[in-house]
């Protein structure tokens, strides 16, 4: 019986692999990832019918690049900073932030962030982030894992009679297709660069 050797994640493929230097690298990656999540949440690209934000793209890309454990630490760190009242979410502001914002309509999607980063990290461990087709499928699964708890929470807040799909799903599908395609190209391309750098 043979066992498949787990693939390295992108974050594991460069720089220190062991010891104190590894811990420093991981800390730097978590801090950089939190900053990237906060920045991506505030980016709004004009698109029909609603502007496209890059928050989900950042979450899913970090999950794939960092792996499940480091990706989870990054997303939880991001949420902790948001819970403390810092304006790091797409819809947060000086007027509404922190836990009250997180318990509003966004709450279910934030739960989905956790599920998605774990799933993308697990799939990256199987090497899915190295091929465009598999990366696209991983992104699709990640989006589903974000939307399902998001839509369930909207239903809890507003009731089954509310137009939940019209509020929380349909306006974002076109942007999600664009982000899926972008990630499906980006992650395998980065792996190609890593391979060339090792030669």
C-alpha positions in Angstrom: 0.0 0.0 0.0 1.4 3.4 -1.0 0.6 6.7 0.6 0.6 10.0 -1.4 3.1 12.5 -0.2 1.3 15.8 0.6 2.2 18.6 -1.7 3.8 21.7 -0.4 1.8 24.9 -0.4 3.1 27.9 -2.1 4.0 29.5 1.2 6.0 26.4 2.2 7.9 26.2 -1.1 10.2 29.2 -0.5 12.5 30.5 2.2 13.0 28.8 5.6 11.4 25.4 6.2 12.3 24.8 9.8 13.3 26.4 13.1 12.9 30.0 14.3 13.2 31.4 10.7 10.1 29.4 9.8 8.1 30.9 12.6 9.2 34.4 11.6 8.2 33.7 8.0 4.8 32.5 9.2 4.2 35.5 11.3 5.2 37.8 8.4 2.8 35.9 6.1 -0.1 36.2 8.6 0.4 39.9 9.1 0.8 40.4 5.3 -2.3 38.3 4.7 -4.4 40.3 7.2 -3.3 43.5 5.5 -4.2 42.0 2.1 -7.6 41.0 3.3 -8.4 44.4 4.7 -7.2 46.1 1.5 -9.0 43.7 -0.8 -12.3 44.2 1.1 -12.1 48.0 0.3 -11.3 47.6 -3.4 -14.4 48.3 -5.5 -14.2 47.7 -9.2 -17.1 49.0 -11.3 -19.1 46.1 -12.6 -22.8 45.4 -13.4 -25.0 45.1 -11.4 -22.9 45.9 -8.4 -19.2 46.9 -7.9 -16.9 43.9 -7.5 -14.9 43.7 -4.3 -11.8 41.5 -4.0 -12.4 40.2 -0.5 -13.4 36.6 -1.5 -10.6 36.5 -4.0 -8.1 37.3 -1.2 -9.6 34.8 1.1 -9.6 31.9 -1.4 -6.1 32.8 -2.7 -4.7 33.0 0.8 -6.3 29.6 1.6 -4.6 28.1 -1.5 -1.3 29.8 -1.1 -0.9 29.4 2.7 -2.6 26.1 3.4 -5.4 25.3 5.8 -3.6 26.1 9.1 -1.8 29.3 8.2 -4.7 30.4 6.1 -7.1 29.9 9.0 -4.8 31.8 11.4 -4.8 34.7 8.9 -8.5 34.8 8.4 -9.2 34.5 12.2 -6.7 37.3 12.8 -8.5 39.5 10.3 -11.8 38.8 11.9 -10.4 39.5 15.4 -9.2 42.9 14.2 -12.6 43.5 12.7 -14.3 42.5 15.9 -12.2 45.1 17.8 -13.8 47.8 15.7 -11.3 48.4 13.0 -12.8 49.3 9.6 -11.5 46.2 7.7 -14.6 44.8 6.1 -16.2 45.6 2.8 -19.2 47.3 4.3 -17.9 48.5 7.6 -17.5 52.2 8.4 -17.0 54.6 11.2 -20.7 54.4 11.9 -21.0 50.6 12.0 -18.1 48.2 12.7 -16.9 45.6 15.1 -19.2 42.8 16.4 -22.5 44.6 15.6 -21.4 44.7 11.9 -20.2 41.1 12.0 -23.6 40.0 13.4 -25.5 41.7 10.6 -26.0 40.5 7.0 -22.3 39.8 6.6 -22.1 37.3 9.5 -22.8 34.2 7.5 -20.4 35.1 4.8 -17.6 35.5 7.4 -18.4 32.0 8.6 -18.1 30.9 5.0 -14.6 32.5 4.9 -13.5 30.1 7.5 -14.9 27.1 5.7 -13.5 28.2 2.3 -10.0 28.8 3.5 -9.9 25.4 5.1 -11.2 23.8 1.9 -8.8 25.7 -0.3 -5.9 24.8 2.0 -6.8 21.1 1.9 -7.1 21.1 -1.9 -3.8 22.9 -2.2 -2.2 20.2 -0.1 -3.4 17.8 -2.8 -1.8 20.0 -5.5 -5.0 21.5 -7.0 -3.4 25.0 -7.0 -0.9 23.9 -9.6 -3.3 23.2 -12.5 -5.7 25.8 -13.9 -8.7 23.4 -14.2 -8.4 22.1 -10.7 -7.8 25.6 -9.3 -11.0 26.8 -11.0 -12.9 23.9 -9.4 -11.4 24.7 -6.0 -12.4 28.4 -6.3 -15.9 27.3 -7.3 -16.2 25.1 -4.2 -14.8 27.9 -2.1 -17.4 30.3 -3.3 -20.2 27.7 -2.6 -18.8 27.4 1.0 -19.0 31.2 1.4 -22.4 31.6 0.0 -24.3 28.7 1.7 -23.8 30.0 5.3 -24.2 33.6 4.0 -27.6 32.9 2.5 -28.7 30.8 5.5 -27.8 33.7 7.9 -29.7 36.2 5.7 -32.7 33.9 5.9 -32.4 33.8 9.7 -32.2 37.6 9.8 -34.9 38.5 7.3 -37.1 35.4 7.0 -37.9 32.9 4.3 -40.2 35.3 2.5 -37.4 37.8 1.8 -35.7 37.8 -1.7 -32.5 36.3 -0.3 -31.1 35.2 -3.6 -31.7 38.6 -5.2 -29.9 40.2 -2.2 -27.1 37.9 -1.4 -26.2 35.9 -4.5 -27.3 37.0 -8.0 -25.7 40.5 -8.0 -22.3 39.0 -7.2 -22.1 36.1 -9.7 -20.5 37.9 -12.6 -17.8 39.3 -10.3 -17.2 35.8 -8.9 -16.7 34.4 -12.4 -14.0 37.0 -13.0 -12.3 36.3 -9.7 -12.5 32.6 -10.3 -10.8 33.0 -13.6 -8.1 35.3 -12.2 -7.2 32.9 -9.4 -7.2 29.9 -11.8 -4.5 31.7 -13.8 -2.6 33.3 -11.0 -1.8 30.4 -8.6 -0.6 28.0 -11.3 1.5 30.8 -12.8 3.1 31.4 -9.5 4.0 27.7 -9.2 5.6 27.9 -12.7 7.8 30.8 -11.4 8.7 28.8 -8.4 9.7 25.9 -10.6 11.9 28.1 -12.7 13.5 29.7 -9.7 14.6 26.2 -8.5 16.3 25.3 -11.7 
